[in-house]
């Protein structure tokens, strides 16, 4: 059974709406995979680099911590994690090239907020990456690492409206929200041609600044590359998108109504079904692909020995020992959310 009063975060809602069995394993049983999630670690560290950058104008301490966490020469360390510091450093360098030094007054960063919902036995919680003032206007910003969604997906992302509700309930009159979408990859360097010069392939994953740097590094004349440089200058940056959204109380209320429906469904199942939930109800087609609980789910559906699978592939919330930064941050947020909800 879940612990009441319920503490509802955006991750909680996404799991519930994606697959009820995924939700059961993650939140009712408290299971997490033992395998390090590259996406979780990468996102957590990019956030750490960005937080230090907006506070100090640099990210040296975060980079040093990351290199200390995954030092070179340690046998058994995942190759991807060994290169993570270089990736994060490169991302921040390109991020600062794209947006420059912003004229802003930092109000607070990495802020945990919670709001009790009148008439319900649950609270909404969330962590907002940044509050700042610009031109006398209070703004909120959230960093997203991963693929860049379509405009429709961005505008209807429930997380934005959850944050708006949380901010308003906590006395923060945010007028504008920024979503900073960051593709966790570095620009491709143009290929050096056998006949001399650099490739001018139009679909190259590069920016105007990165291509110009490649020209200078190779010792070529930028005047010979005005055509490809003009194309890149006029193309949207494939690595960064900043979506600015003005608050919409009407949409916020609609999103909250949808949340009430989801929580009601989960609460009903939790009270009516003591065991593992049947494979029915809410489920997004294709969600099984890449799901960390797929081996356990298949085992359960075929009445296999789930104890062996759990022991070899998962840890329970109460049994966790040494964790990665991403896992620790997730665990810490869950604990803070619960404490906030009790207030």
C-alpha positions in Angstrom: 0.0 0.0 0.0 1.0 3.6 -0.6 1.7 5.9 2.4 -1.0 8.5 3.0 -1.2 11.5 2.7 0.1 11.0 -0.8 3.0 13.1 -2.0 2.4 13.8 -5.7 5.3 14.9 -8.0 5.5 15.1 -11.7 7.5 11.8 -11.8 4.8 10.1 -9.7 2.2 11.3 -12.2 4.2 10.2 -15.3 4.7 6.8 -13.9 1.0 6.4 -13.0 -0.1 7.6 -16.4 2.4 5.5 -18.3 1.8 2.1 -16.7 0.1 1.0 -13.5 2.5 -1.9 -13.0 5.5 0.4 -13.4 4.0 2.6 -10.8 3.4 -0.4 -8.5 7.0 -1.5 -8.7 8.4 2.0 -8.2 6.1 3.5 -5.6 4.3 0.6 -3.9 7.2 -1.7 -3.6 9.9 0.9 -3.7 12.1 -0.9 -6.2 15.0 0.7 -8.1 17.2 -1.0 -10.6 20.8 -1.7 -9.5 22.1 -0.6 -12.9 23.3 3.0 -13.2 21.1 5.0 -15.5 23.2 7.1 -17.8 20.3 9.5 -18.5 19.7 10.0 -14.7 23.4 10.6 -14.0 23.9 12.9 -17.0 20.8 14.9 -16.2 21.7 15.3 -12.5 25.2 16.4 -13.3 24.2 18.8 -16.1 21.8 20.4 -13.5 24.7 20.6 -11.0 26.9 22.3 -13.5 24.1 24.8 -14.5 23.3 25.6 -10.9 26.8 26.5 -10.1 27.1 28.5 -13.3 24.1 30.7 -12.6 25.3 31.2 -9.0 29.0 31.9 -9.6 29.5 32.2 -13.4 31.6 29.1 -13.4 31.2 25.3 -13.0 34.7 24.3 -11.8 33.6 22.8 -8.5 30.9 20.6 -10.0 33.3 19.4 -12.7 35.9 18.6 -10.0 33.3 16.6 -8.0 32.3 14.7 -11.1 35.9 13.8 -12.1 36.4 12.7 -8.5 33.3 10.6 -8.6 34.4 8.7 -11.7 38.2 8.9 -11.7 40.2 7.5 -14.6 42.1 4.2 -14.1 39.5 2.6 -11.8 38.9 -0.9 -13.0 35.2 -1.7 -13.8 34.1 1.9 -14.2 31.6 2.4 -17.0 33.3 4.0 -20.1 30.4 6.4 -20.5 30.7 7.7 -17.0 34.5 8.3 -17.5 33.7 10.7 -20.3 30.7 12.3 -18.6 32.8 15.3 -17.2 34.0 16.1 -20.7 30.5 16.0 -22.0 29.0 18.2 -19.3 31.9 20.7 -19.7 31.3 20.8 -23.4 27.6 21.3 -23.0 28.1 24.2 -20.6 30.6 25.8 -22.9 28.1 25.7 -25.8 25.3 26.8 -23.5 27.2 29.9 -22.5 28.0 30.6 -26.2 24.3 30.3 -27.1 22.9 32.5 -24.3 25.8 34.6 -23.2 25.9 36.4 -19.9 22.3 37.0 -18.9 21.2 40.1 -17.1 19.3 38.6 -14.2 18.9 38.9 -10.5 19.0 35.4 -8.9 16.2 34.9 -6.4 16.8 31.2 -5.6 17.7 27.9 -7.2 16.9 24.2 -6.7 13.8 25.2 -4.7 11.6 22.5 -3.2 7.9 23.6 -3.0 4.8 21.8 -1.7 1.1 22.7 -1.7 -1.8 20.8 0.1 -4.8 20.4 -2.1 -8.0 21.4 -0.2 -10.4 18.5 0.3 -8.0 15.8 -0.7 -5.6 13.6 1.2 -2.6 14.5 -1.0 -0.1 17.2 -1.7 1.6 18.4 -4.9 5.4 18.8 -4.7 8.1 19.8 -7.1 11.6 21.2 -7.4 12.0 24.3 -9.5 15.5 24.8 -10.9 15.7 28.6 -10.8 13.7 31.7 -9.8 15.1 35.1 -11.1 14.1 38.6 -11.8 14.6 40.2 -15.2 13.3 43.7 -16.0 11.4 43.8 -12.7 9.5 40.6 -13.6 9.8 37.4 -11.6 10.5 34.4 -13.8 10.9 30.7 -13.3 13.2 28.4 -15.3 13.4 24.6 -15.6 16.2 22.7 -17.3 15.3 19.7 -19.4 18.0 17.3 -20.7 17.0 14.9 -23.5 15.3 15.2 -26.8 13.5 18.5 -27.8 9.8 17.9 -27.9 7.4 19.5 -30.3 5.8 22.9 -29.6 2.5 21.3 -28.7 4.1 18.9 -26.3 6.0 21.7 -24.6 3.0 23.9 -24.2 0.9 21.1 -22.7 3.5 19.6 -20.4 1.8 19.2 -17.0 5.0 19.9 -15.1 5.0 23.6 -16.1 1.5 24.1 -14.8 2.2 22.1 -11.6 5.1 24.5 -11.0 3.0 27.5 -11.6 0.4 26.3 -9.1 3.1 25.5 -6.5 4.8 28.9 -7.0 1.5 30.8 -6.6 0.4 28.8 -3.6 3.8 29.6 -1.9 3.4 33.4 -2.6 5.6 33.6 -5.7 3.9 35.6 -8.4 5.8 34.2 -11.4 4.7 35.9 -14.6 6.9 34.0 -17.1 8.3 30.5 -17.2 11.3 29.4 -19.2 11.9 25.8 -20.3 15.5 25.3 -21.2 15.7 22.1 -23.4 19.3 20.8 -23.6 20.2 18.0 -26.0 23.0 16.1 -24.1 25.4 15.9 -27.0 28.2 17.9 -28.5 28.3 19.4 -32.1 29.8 17.3 -34.8 33.1 18.5 -36.2 33.1 18.8 -40.0 35.0 16.1 -41.8 38.3 16.9 -43.4 38.1 16.1 -47.1 40.9 14.2 -49.0 41.0 17.0 -51.5 41.4 19.5 -48.8 39.1 21.7 -46.8 36.1 20.9 -44.6 32.9 19.1 -45.5 29.9 21.5 -46.1 27.3 18.8 -45.5 24.1 20.8 -44.9 22.6 18.4 -42.4 25.7 18.4 -40.1 24.8 18.5 -36.4 26.7 21.6 -35.7 26.2 25.3 -34.8 27.6 28.4 -36.4 30.0 28.9 -33.5 31.2 25.2 -33.5 31.8 25.2 -37.3 33.6 28.5 -37.1 35.9 27.1 -34.4 36.6 24.1 -36.6 37.6 26.3 -39.5 40.0 28.3 -37.3 41.4 25.1 -35.7 42.2 23.7 -39.2 43.8 26.9 -40.3 41.3 27.6 -43.1 39.9 31.0 -44.3 36.3 31.6 -43.1 35.7 33.5 -46.3 35.7 30.1 -48.1 32.9 28.8 -46.0 30.4 31.7 -46.1 27.7 29.4 -47.7 27.6 26.8 -44.9 28.1 29.4 -42.2 25.1 31.3 -43.5 23.0 28.1 -43.4 24.0 27.3 -39.9 23.4 30.8 -38.7 19.9 30.8 -40.0 19.0 27.3 -38.7 17.6 26.7 -35.2 20.2 25.5 -32.7 19.8 21.7 -32.6 21.1 21.5 -29.1 19.3 24.2 -27.2 15.7 25.5 -27.2 14.4 28.0 -24.8 10.6 28.0 -24.7 9.1 31.0 -22.9 5.5 30.4 -21.7 3.2 32.9 -20.0 1.1 31.6 -17.2 -2.4 30.4 -18.0 -4.7 29.9 -15.0 -7.3 28.3 -17.3 -4.8 25.6 -18.5 -3.5 25.2 -14.9 -6.9 24.4 -13.6 -7.5 21.9 -16.4 -4.2 20.2 -15.6 -5.1 20.0 -11.9 -8.4 18.4 -12.8 -6.6 15.8 -14.8 -4.3 15.2 -11.8 -7.3 14.7 -9.5 -8.6 12.0 -11.9 -5.2 10.2 -12.0 -4.8 10.3 -8.2 -8.3 9.1 -7.8 -7.7 6.1 -10.0 -4.4 5.2 -8.2 -6.0 5.6 -4.8 -8.9 3.3 -5.8 -6.6 0.6 -7.1 -4.3 0.9 -4.0 -7.2 0.4 -1.6 -9.0 -2.3 -3.7 -6.0 -4.3 -4.8 -3.6 -5.5 -2.1 -1.3 -7.5 -4.4 0.4 -6.7 -7.7 -1.8 -4.8 -10.0 -3.1 -6.7 -13.1 -1.9 -5.6 -16.5 -4.9 -3.4 -17.2 -5.9 0.3 -17.1 -3.5 3.1 -17.9 -0.7 2.0 -20.2 1.1 3.9 -22.9 1.8 1.8 -26.0 5.4 0.9 -26.3 6.2 1.9 -22.7 7.7 -1.6 -22.1 10.6 -0.9 -24.3 13.4 0.3 -22.1 11.4 0.0 -18.9 13.7 -0.9 -16.0 10.9 -3.2 -14.5 10.3 -5.3 -17.7 12.2 -8.4 -16.5 10.4 -8.4 -13.2 7.0 -7.7 -14.9 7.5 -10.6 -17.3 8.5 -12.9 -14.4 5.4 -11.9 -12.4 3.0 -12.4 -15.3 4.4 -15.9 -15.8 4.4 -16.7 -12.0 8.2 -17.0 -12.0 10.6 -16.7 -9.1 10.5 -12.9 -8.5 12.8 -13.2 -5.5 15.7 -14.2 -7.7 15.0 -11.3 -10.1 14.7 -8.7 -7.4 17.9 -9.9 -5.6 19.9 -9.8 -8.8 18.6 -6.7 -10.5 16.9 -4.4 -7.9 17.3 -2.7 -4.6 14.5 -1.8 -2.2 14.2 1.8 -0.8 15.1 0.7 2.7 18.1 -1.4 1.6 20.0 1.1 -0.5 23.7 1.6 0.3 26.2 3.2 -2.1 24.4 5.2 -4.8 25.3 7.5 -7.6 24.7 11.2 -7.4 21.6 10.8 -9.6 20.1 8.1 -7.4 21.0 10.1 -4.2 19.3 13.2 -5.6 16.2 11.2 -6.5 16.1 9.7 -3.0 16.7 13.0 -1.3 13.9 14.7 -3.3 11.5 11.9 -2.4 12.3 12.3 1.3 12.0 16.1 1.1 8.7 15.8 -0.7 7.3 13.6 2.0 8.4 16.0 4.8 7.0 19.0 2.9 3.7 17.2 2.5 3.4 16.7 6.3 3.5 20.4 7.0 
